[in-house]
Amino acid sequence: MKLKIVAVFLVLAFQNLYGQNNETTKSNQFFDPLKNKTHWGINTQFVFDRLFQSSTTPVEIIYKRQKKANKANRVGLQLYYDHDNERPYPVANPGWNTIETDLIAGFFFGKETQNFIGNSPRWQWFYGTDINLIFTYNRRYIADPNTSGLREHDDTKYYKYGVAIKPFIGLRFEITPRIYVSTDMLASVQYEFQDMHVELKSVPNVVPEFTRYRIDNQFWQLKFYPLTRLSVFIKL
């Protein structure tokens, strides 16, 4: 809901700044989509999520190449990394030691079709489909000093591999002939394979580590994401 409010605010602000009269006088420069075929964009969703205390949204960079007047190829990268080392390993004094690491990496590619809305040179709606490859790594390392004889360390490593097909539909507004903003919503049909390892270690490595247990899961997911991106693009 907060993202929707921000999106509406931006649209109203742009509409006031560049009214219909201004669009009519400058229509020619916006109706030439092949003049600058290379588009670079960044999804600003991670900025809003940081403000609203959601810290795991990856940074997403999008590249588009305009192939025809209303069609483009697109590729993108997604990346998030966080590491929190509360205390160094090994634990010198009694007390809990925790290390947390999170990594999200993704790559997507797809096609996009654009259509102008009415006679406006600034407004477009677009649709298409992306194929998204996703890798997630999560580690939680916890040291328990209360184990008799040796300190016990639980080292949980969680790997997730996924591939998703993501049809999308969105709205785009041309701020200048070289800068535009867009927002879209999408659906995701995703296959995921999860691999979790939990290991037992000793300090200071008197006995070798061994796997306590391992879990593998496979499943399909169907999700819908309203207003998933609020992206800013520059044309080159």
N, C-alpha and C positions, 0 to 999 in steps of 0.2 A: 504494500500500500504506500509506503514512504517513497519508493522508487517511482510509482505511478504519479504521485504528487509532483516530484521533481521533474518528471518527463513532461507533464502538462504545463508546468511553469515555464520550462524552456521553450516549448512550442508557442505558448502565448507571447513570450518575450520576443522570439524571432519574428512572429507574425506582426507584432507592433512595430518592430524595427524595420522590417521590409514589407510594406503593405502591398495591396494589389496594384496600385498605381505604379509603384516602383517596379513591380514584376513585369508589367506591360512594356515599359520603356527599355528594360534590359533583357528581354526574352531571348534574343539571339545568342548571347554568350552562354546561357544555360542549356540551350538546346543542341549543343555540340558535344555529345558524350565521348567522341573519339579524339577530341583535341588533346586531352590528357588521359592516357590510357592506364597509367599506373596509379593505384590508390593504396595508401598505407593508413591503417587505422589502429586504434587502441580501444578496447572495451573498458569503460570507466567504472564498471560494476564493482571492481575490487575497492575503489576509493570509497564508494557509498557504504559498502559492507564493513570497511574498517571503521567508518564513522558510527555505524550502528552495531559495533562490537561483534561482527562476524569476521573471523580472521583467517579463514581457510579458502577464500575465493582466489583462484589463480589469476595472475596477470595474463591477458590475452592480446596478442598482436595479430592483426589480420592484414593480409595482402590480397589485393584484387587486381586482375588484369582484364581490362575491357576488350572483348573479342569482337563484338558487334555493337550496334547502336544501343541495344537493350539487353545484352547478355555479357556476363563476366565469369571468368574462372576465379576461384578464391582458395587460399590456403591460410592456415593459421597455426600459431604455437600457443600453448598454455603452460604456465609454470608457477608453482608455489613451493617455497621452502622455508622451514622454520626449525631451529635447533635450540633447545633449552637444556643447558648443562647446569643443574642446580648445585651439584658438588662433584669434584673430580673423582675419577676412578683410579685406584681402589679407595675404599673408605678407611681413613686413618683412625677415626674415633667413632665410638658408638653413635648410631643415628642412621636415619634413612638416607639413601642416596638415590636420586632419580635422574634419568636422562631421557629426554623426549625428542624425537626427530620426526618431522613430517615432510613428505615430498609428493607433489602432484605434477606430473608432466603429461602433456597431450599434444597431439598433432591432428589437424583436420584438413580436409580438402573437399571441394564441391563446386557446384555451379549455381549461378544466380541470374534471374530474369527480372528486369525492371520495367515499370510502366508509369508514365506520367499520369497525374490525376487531373482530369479535365484539361483546361488550357493553361494551367499554372506551370511555369518553367522551373519552379522551385520544389514542388511536392512530387514525390514518387512513392509508389508502393512496390514492393519486390517480394519474390518468393524463390525457393530453391531447396536443395538438399545437401547436407554435409555428411561425410563419413569421418567419424572421430575415433582415433586410437588413444587410449588412456592407460597410464601407469600410475599406481599409487603405492607409496612405501610409508609405513608407519612403524616406529619403534618405541617401546616403553621398557626402559631398563630400571629395575627396582632392586635395591640391596636391602636384605633383611639381616640385621646384626644379631638377632636373637637365636639363631640356629646354633645348637651346641656343637662345639668342636670347630667347625668352619662356618664362616659367614655364607649364607646362601644368597644367590643372585638370580632373580627371574629376569630373563632377557626375552621379551616377546617381540617378534618381528612379523609384520603383516604386509603381504604383497597382494596387490590386486591388478589384474590385467583385464582390459575391457575393449570392446569395439562397439560403436553405436552408429545407427543411421538416424539422422536428425533433420527432418523436414522443417522448414521455417517460413514465416511470413512476417513482413515488417514494413515500416514507414520511414521515409528519408526526406530530409529538408536541406536544401542547398543554401548555406549562409552566404557564401561568395562563389564565384566560378571555380574556386580551387578547394574550398572547405565545405564539408557537410556533416550533419549528424544523422544518426539512424538509431532506431530501436526495433526490436523484433521479439516474437514469441516462437517457441518451437516445441515439438514433441520429440521424444527419444525412445527408440527401441534398442535396448542395450543388452549385450551378452557379457557376463563377467566371470572370471575365474579367480578365486581367492585361495591364497596359500598362507597359512599361519604356522609359525614355528615358536615353540616355547622351550627355552634351554635353561639348564641348571649349571651354574658356574661356581667355582670356589675361589677364595682369596687367600694367599696370592698365587692362584693357579697350581695348587698342590696336586689336585687330581684333574684329569682332563675333563673338558665339558662334554655333556651328552644331551641328546634331545629328550626332553621330558615327554612331549607329545607334539603331534603335527596334525593339522586339520586342512583338508581341501574341500572347497565348495564351488559349484558351478550353478549359475541361475540366469534367467532372463528378467529384464525389467522394462516396464512401459511407464514413462513419465511425461508430464506436461509442464512447461516452464513459461508462464506469462511474463512478458517484458524482461527477458533474460539479459539483454544487452542494451546499453546506452553508449554508443560508440561515436568517436570523433575521427573523421577521415580527412586526409589531405591528398589532393591529386597532383601527380608529377608528370 
